[in-house]
C-alpha cells in the first residue's frame, strides 16, 4: 500500500487500498471466455495448458532428491506416498487422482468439432520441468500430457520435456525470445506450435502449423497469469479462454498444520471436473457476464414474502470500481475532512466514475441509493450500511463517499482490519456522523455471516442511533430474510454453509481490464460500471426478491478441513516453491520500490 505525498499542483498517486479481495473469491473453478474477433465462429479448444502447483496439485510437496529433478528415469519406493500428499484431497472422500485421470482422458478425446487435444503443463515451480513430469508419473497422470515446460530460471535443468514416439525427451522451449509471462507463452505457442511441441515435427501428434490464441485454454490458480500488463499490442497479451482454480487456506492440512494458498481442481468441489470438460467442449457458453446477478435462496417462510429492511453493501468493487484512498492522514481521522477541488475530483473519478459507459455513474448511484433508502414507488423505508475490510478505517471510507455525495443514504459504515487507533465504525444520526466501536472483533476470511449473526442478535449495537431514530423503527423484528447483501465476491459459494448465510444476495460483476492511466487492473467491479441496467436490477430485486428465487439450492463445496491420520511419514517432504511471488503477481508497470512496500503483510500497519 503505497503512500505518496499529495501535491495540489499535481494529481496524487493512486494506490489500491487493502480490502476484502482475496483468494476466497471462488470455491470452485471459474471458467470464462473473453471477447475476441471472430468469436461468432466458435473456434474449438485444441490445446489445454495446466499450471502444476495449486492447480493439478493441492500444493506441491517434494523430497530432497536430486534425481527427481534431473533424471527422466526417476523412481522411488515412496512414489505413492508423494502422489497422495500432492494430489489427494483430505476434504473429500473420493479419489482425486482417479477423478483427475478421468477428466484428463475426456479432455484429450476432444469432441465433434476437434478430434483430439494436446495437454501440457506450464509451471514456475523452481524444481523444474523434469521434477514436474516425475511428480505426474508418480500419480499416473503423465500419459495424458504431451509436454511440460518450466518457466523457472537458474536451476540448471532443461526447461522442457516432451513425449515422443519413443518416450519422454528433454528440449529447450524458446522462453528467451518472449516476455516472462504465461499469456505471452500461449501466444508464442499459437504462432509456432512446433517450437513448444517438438513431436509435431515427428508427426506423433497432429496440430496445425499455426493456431489461433483463442484455441488455447489456460487452467491456472493465479488470475494475473491470464493477462499481461502493457500499453501496446506487443506487451499486452490476453488469454481468451480461462479456467481459474480456487485458492484457500487450510487450517489443518493432514499433519502439516496451517498451510496457506492451497488450491487444486476438485479439491473441495467434484463439479470442477465436469465444469472444465464442459468448458473445453463449449467455451462460448461461458462468456464473461458483466451484469449484476441477484438471487433469493430457498428458506423457511419464503412463501410469506418478507420485505427487505436492511441492505449491506461492500465498498471495494461494489460501490467503487477500484478503491483508491487519499494519502492525507486527516482523511482517516477527521469527520469533516475536505480536500481541495482537484484532489476531490480525481478521487471521485477514479473510485466511482466509469470510463466504460457514457453518463455519470455517481448520479446514477445517488438516485439508486435514495430510492433504496426511501422508496417513492412503494413507500417503504430501508436501512443502508457498508461492511468492508479497509485498514484506513470507517472515517476514511465515509470521507471518500462524501467526496462523491454518496454518504447521505447510509446509516452506518463498518470497517474490519482497521489500523490501531482508527475507529471501525461510524453512524449517521440526523445529518451528523459520529464514530463508535464495533461491538465485537470479527475475524477476516468468511466474516460476513459472523457480522450478520451479530446484527440479528443486537441491531442497536451496530446501529447506535437513538431509540426514536428511523433505523430503530425499520429494524424492529429484523430476521435473516430481511437482509440483502450486495458485494462483488462469489459469496454464493465461497463461504461456509452457516445458519447466518445471506439468503438474499446481489453479486456485482468482477472483471479485469485496462483502467484509465493505471494500466491493467485485476478484480475490478462496481455496480453499473459496465452494465447500466444493474441499477434497475438491484432496485427490482429489493422490491420483490421472491421474483429471483432459485428453483433449488445448488450443490456446494465442503470446507471441513482434514486432520492428521496419525501415520508416520515414510519420507520427508518440503513444500516446493514457485516464482509466483508478490512481485510477479503485480502489474509490470509498478516500480521496484513500490513492490518493496507492497510486499508487506496485507493488513499490516502503514507508517
SEKENU-61721 format. One record per residue (C-alpha): x, z, y; residue in one letter. Coordinates in steps of 0.2 Angstrom, whole numbers, padded with zeros to 4 digits, always signed. Example, Ala and Ser with C-alpha at 12.3 -4.5 7.8 and 13.67 -1.06 7.14 Angstrom:
+0062+0039-0022A+0068+0036-0005S
END
This chain:
+0000+0000+0000X+0010-0007+0015X+0010+0002+0032X+0015-0009+0047X+0014-0003+0065X+0000-0011+0074X+0003-0021+0090X-0010-0025+0102X-0002-0042+0106X+0000-0047+0088X-0013-0046+0074X-0009-0032+0062X-0003-0034+0045X-0017-0033+0032X-0015-0025+0016X-0027-0021+0002X-0032-0003+0001X-0031+0007-0016X-0048+0005-0023X-0058+0006-0039X-0052-0010-0045X-0043-0008-0062X-0040-0013-0080X-0058-0006-0083X-0066-0022-0076X-0071-0028-0094X-0073-0020-0111X-0074-0037-0119X-0066-0054-0117X-0072-0063-0101X-0072-0082-0103X-0074-0094-0089X-0072-0112-0084X-0067-0116-0066X-0072-0131-0057X-0061-0147-0058X-0063-0165-0055X-0071-0174-0070X-0080-0158-0076X-0096-0168-0080X-0086-0177-0093X-0084-0161-0103X-0066-0164-0110X-0063-0154-0126X-0051-0140-0128X-0036-0147-0138X-0023-0133-0136X-0026-0114-0135X-0012-0104-0129X-0012-0085-0133X-0002-0071-0125X+0006-0059-0138X+0006-0042-0130X-0011-0033-0127X-0019-0050-0132X-0015-0053-0150X-0008-0036-0152X-0017-0020-0146X+0000-0016-0139X+0017-0021-0146X+0027-0009-0156X+0044-0015-0164X+0058-0006-0173X+0076-0006-0168X+0080-0021-0179X+0092-0035-0173X+0087-0046-0187X+0069-0045-0182X+0074-0053-0165X+0087-0066-0172X+0083-0072-0189X+0069-0083-0195X+0070-0077-0212X+0067-0059-0207X+0058-0047-0219X+0056-0029-0221X+0048-0016-0233X+0039-0009-0218X+0030-0026-0213X+0013-0020-0217X+0015-0004-0208X+0022-0013-0192X+0007-0025-0193X-0005-0011-0194X+0002-0002-0179X+0002-0018-0169X-0014-0026-0174X-0027-0015-0182X-0039-0006-0171X-0042+0013-0174X-0058+0011-0163X-0067+0001-0176X-0069+0001-0194X-0067-0017-0199X-0050-0025-0202X-0045-0033-0186X-0031-0044-0195X-0045-0051-0206X-0056-0055-0191X-0041-0062-0181X-0037-0074-0196X-0055-0080-0197X-0056-0083-0178X-0039-0092-0178X-0044-0103-0193X-0060-0108-0184X-0051-0112-0168X-0039-0123-0177X-0053-0133-0185X-0060-0140-0169X-0077-0147-0168X-0086-0164-0167X-0078-0168-0151X-0060-0164-0157X-0054-0165-0175X-0042-0150-0173X-0032-0140-0161X-0015-0133-0159X-0012-0115-0156X+0003-0107-0148X+0010-0091-0141X+0017-0089-0124X+0024-0072-0121X+0035-0062-0109X+0040-0049-0122X+0058-0045-0120X+0062-0046-0139X+0059-0065-0138X+0051-0079-0147X+0058-0075-0164X+0053-0057-0164X+0035-0063-0159X+0035-0075-0174X+0041-0062-0186X+0028-0050-0180X+0014-0063-0183X+0022-0066-0200X+0020-0048-0204X+0002-0049-0200X+0000-0065-0210X-0006-0074-0194X+0009-0086-0191X+0002-0100-0201X-0011-0104-0188X+0001-0106-0174X+0012-0122-0170X+0024-0114-0158X+0030-0098-0150X+0038-0098-0133X+0047-0083-0124X+0047-0083-0106X+0059-0068-0105X+0077-0072-0099X+0093-0065-0104X+0091-0058-0122X+0102-0072-0129X+0090-0078-0142X+0081-0095-0142X+0066-0096-0130X+0056-0106-0143X+0051-0109-0161X+0040-0122-0168X+0033-0126-0185X+0040-0142-0193X+0035-0151-0209X+0049-0141-0217X+0046-0124-0209X+0050-0115-0193X+0064-0121-0182X+0071-0115-0165X+0072-0125-0149X+0073-0123-0131X+0057-0126-0121X+0060-0133-0103X+0057-0117-0094X+0072-0120-0082X+0063-0135-0074X+0047-0126-0069X+0042-0111-0059X+0041-0095-0068X+0023-0093-0070X+0011-0097-0085X+0000-0108-0075X+0015-0120-0072X+0019-0119-0091X+0002-0125-0095X+0003-0139-0083X+0020-0144-0090X+0013-0144-0107X-0001-0156-0101X+0012-0168-0093X+0023-0169-0109X+0016-0160-0124X+0032-0166-0135X+0043-0155-0124X+0034-0140-0130X+0028-0146-0147X+0043-0155-0154X+0034-0158-0171X+0023-0170-0161X+0038-0182-0162X+0039-0179-0180X+0021-0184-0182X+0017-0167-0190X+0003-0164-0179X-0006-0177-0168X-0008-0175-0149X-0010-0187-0135X+0006-0191-0126X-0002-0184-0111X-0015-0170-0110X-0027-0165-0096X-0023-0147-0089X-0042-0144-0092X-0039-0147-0111X-0028-0132-0112X-0036-0114-0114X-0026-0098-0110X-0030-0082-0118X-0022-0068-0109X-0024-0050-0103X-0016-0052-0086X-0028-0060-0074X-0014-0066-0062X-0007-0077-0076X-0022-0089-0073X-0017-0095-0056X+0000-0095-0047X+0002-0092-0028X+0007-0105-0016X+0001-0116-0002X+0005-0134-0009X-0001-0143-0025X+0017-0141-0032X+0017-0122-0030X-0001-0118-0033X-0007-0121-0051X-0023-0115-0059X-0028-0113-0077X-0045-0121-0078X-0051-0113-0095X-0048-0095-0096X-0051-0080-0108X-0047-0063-0100X-0044-0050-0113X-0050-0032-0109X-0037-0018-0104X-0039+0000-0106X-0030+0017-0108X-0031+0026-0125X-0030+0045-0123X-0026+0047-0141X-0019+0031-0150X-0015+0036-0168X-0002+0050-0166X+0006+0042-0151X-0004+0052-0138X-0009+0044-0122X-0005+0025-0121X-0008+0016-0105X-0013-0003-0103X-0018-0007-0120X-0028-0022-0125X-0031-0034-0139X-0045-0046-0143X-0059-0037-0153X-0050-0020-0151X-0067-0012-0145X-0080-0026-0147X-0081-0038-0163X-0091-0050-0152X-0074-0055-0144X-0070-0066-0159X-0087-0076-0159X-0086-0077-0140X-0069-0085-0140X-0073-0098-0153X-0089-0102-0144X-0080-0104-0128X-0067-0116-0136X-0081-0126-0143X-0092-0127-0127X-0082-0121-0112X-0094-0130-0100X-0107-0117-0104X-0096-0103-0097X-0095-0109-0079X-0089-0096-0066X-0105-0089-0058X-0103-0083-0040X-0121-0076-0039X-0126-0058-0039X-0134-0053-0056X-0147-0039-0056X-0153-0030-0072X-0165-0016-0077X-0161-0009-0094X-0174-0003-0106X-0178+0016-0103X-0191+0028-0107X-0206+0027-0095X-0202+0009-0089X-0220+0005-0090X-0224+0017-0076X-0213+0006-0064X-0204+0020-0055X-0199+0014-0037X-0181+0013-0031X-0177+0028-0020X-0158+0028-0019X-0145+0013-0018X-0127+0017-0021X-0115+0004-0015X-0097+0001-0019X-0087-0003-0004X-0072-0013-0010X-0078-0030-0017X-0096-0026-0015X-0098-0024+0004X-0081-0031+0008X-0074-0047+0001X-0057-0039+0000X-0053-0022+0008X-0040-0021+0022X-0038-0004+0031X-0031+0000+0048X-0013+0007+0049X-0018+0019+0063X-0019+0037+0056X-0034+0040+0068X-0044+0029+0058X-0044+0042+0044X-0046+0057+0054X-0056+0053+0070X-0075+0051+0068X-0075+0042+0085X-0060+0031+0082X-0062+0015+0092X-0049+0001+0091X-0046-0012+0104X-0057-0028+0103X-0044-0039+0095X-0040-0027+0081X-0058-0023+0078X-0062-0042+0077X-0048-0045+0065X-0053-0031+0053X-0072-0037+0054X-0067-0055+0050X-0055-0051+0035X-0066-0037+0027X-0083-0044+0030X-0085-0062+0036X-0084-0076+0023X-0074-0092+0025X-0084-0100+0011X-0101-0101+0019X-0107-0105+0036X-0115-0092+0047X-0111-0074+0050X-0111-0063+0034X-0111-0047+0045X-0128-0052+0052X-0135-0055+0035X-0129-0039+0029X-0136-0029+0044X-0153-0037+0041X-0152-0034+0022X-0147-0015+0024X-0160-0012+0037X-0174-0019+0025X-0167-0009+0011X-0167+0007+0020X-0184+0004+0029X-0194-0010+0021X-0205-0019+0033X-0215-0028+0019X-0218-0013+0008X-0217+0002+0020X-0205+0010+0008X-0191+0021+0014X-0175+0022+0003X-0158+0031+0005X-0142+0021+0005X-0125+0028+0001X-0107+0022-0003X-0097+0028-0018X-0079+0021-0019X-0061+0025-0023X-0051+0025-0007X-0036+0036-0003X-0039+0033+0016X-0055+0044+0014X-0073+0043+0019X-0069+0043+0038X-0059+0028+0036X-0072+0019+0027X-0085+0024+0040X-0074+0018+0054X-0072+0001+0046X-0091-0001+0043X-0093+0004+0061X-0082-0010+0067X-0094-0022+0059X-0110-0012+0064X-0114-0009+0046X-0114+0010+0046X-0131+0014+0053X-0141+0011+0037X-0131+0023+0026X-0134+0041+0024X-0118+0046+0016X-0101+0040+0011X-0092+0047-0004X-0073+0043-0007X-0064+0048-0023X-0045+0050-0024X-0043+0053-0005X-0026+0060+0002X-0024+0078+0003X-0032+0084+0019X-0044+0069+0021X-0062+0073+0019X-0070+0065+0004X-0087+0064+0011X-0097+0060+0027X-0115+0060+0030X-0127+0055+0044X-0139+0066+0052X-0149+0059+0066X-0137+0047+0074X-0122+0059+0071X-0109+0058+0057X-0102+0074+0050X-0089+0077+0037X-0091+0088+0021X-0083+0092+0005X-0089+0083-0011X-0097+0096-0022X-0086+0093-0037X-0070+0085-0042X-0074+0068-0051X-0061+0060-0062X-0056+0042-0060X-0060+0029-0073X-0078+0030-0079X-0083+0041-0064X-0100+0034-0059X-0110+0041-0072X-0102+0058-0068X-0107+0056-0050X-0125+0051-0054X-0127+0066-0066X-0121+0077-0052X-0133+0069-0039X-0148+0071-0050X-0143+0089-0053X-0142+0093-0035X-0146+0079-0022X-0143+0091-0007X-0125+0094-0012X-0122+0075-0010X-0134+0073+0005X-0131+0089+0016X-0144+0084+0029X-0156+0097+0034X-0172+0101+0024X-0183+0091+0036X-0172+0075+0036X-0179+0059+0029X-0166+0059+0015X-0173+0076+0008X-0191+0069+0008X-0186+0052+0000X-0175+0060-0014X-0188+0073-0019X-0190+0072-0039X-0176+0060-0040X-0173+0053-0058X-0161+0041-0065X-0173+0025-0064X-0175+0028-0045X-0156+0024-0043X-0149+0006-0041X-0130+0004-0042X-0123-0011-0033X-0104-0015-0037X-0093-0029-0042X-0087-0021-0058X-0094-0026-0075X-0102-0009-0077X-0115-0015-0089X-0102-0015-0102X-0086-0006-0096X-0092+0012-0096X-0096+0024-0110X-0113+0025-0116X-0119+0041-0107X-0136+0049-0103X-0132+0045-0085X-0128+0027-0086X-0137+0017-0072X-0152+0008-0079X-0154-0002-0063X-0138-0012-0058X-0134-0026-0047X-0117-0034-0051X-0109-0043-0037X-0099-0058-0042X-0080-0056-0044X-0068-0071-0042X-0050-0076-0037X-0047-0088-0023X-0036-0093-0008X-0041-0082+0007X-0038-0086+0025X-0019-0084+0028X-0017-0071+0014X-0014-0084+0001X-0021-0082-0017X-0030-0066-0019X-0037-0059-0035X-0053-0049-0039X-0062-0053-0023X-0080-0050-0021X-0093-0047-0008X-0112-0048-0009X-0117-0065-0002X-0099-0071+0001X-0101-0087-0010X-0120-0087-0013X-0131-0084+0002X-0146-0081-0010X-0138-0064-0015X-0146-0055-0001X-0164-0060-0006X-0159-0057-0024X-0155-0039-0021X-0170-0036-0010X-0182-0043-0023X-0174-0033-0036X-0175-0017-0027X-0193-0020-0023X-0198-0025-0041X-0184-0021-0053X-0195-0022-0068X-0196-0041-0065X-0177-0041-0070X-0180-0031-0086X-0169-0036-0101X-0178-0040-0117X-0167-0029-0127X-0151-0019-0125X-0135-0029-0128X-0123-0024-0141X-0110-0013-0133X-0092-0008-0137X-0087+0009-0143X-0075+0019-0133X-0072+0033-0145X-0053+0034-0146X-0044+0036-0163X-0034+0051-0168X-0019+0053-0180X-0022+0051-0198X-0008+0064-0201X+0003+0052-0212X+0022+0052-0209X+0030+0037-0201X+0040+0026-0213X+0050+0018-0199X+0052+0022-0180X+0043+0010-0169X+0045+0008-0150X+0033+0000-0138X+0041-0017-0134X+0042-0020-0115X+0037-0036-0106X+0042-0043-0090X+0024-0041-0084X+0029-0028-0072X+0021-0025-0055X+0032-0037-0046X+0027-0051-0057X+0008-0047-0056X+0008-0048-0037X+0006-0064-0027X+0023-0073-0025X+0021-0073-0006X+0024-0054-0004X+0041-0049+0002X+0053-0039-0009X+0052-0024+0002X+0033-0024+0000X+0035-0024-0018X+0045-0008-0017X+0031+0001-0008X+0018-0006-0019X+0027-0001-0035X+0022+0017-0031X+0008+0025-0041X-0008+0018-0036X-0016+0033-0029X+0000+0042-0023X+0000+0049-0005X+0006+0037+0008X+0019+0043+0021X
END
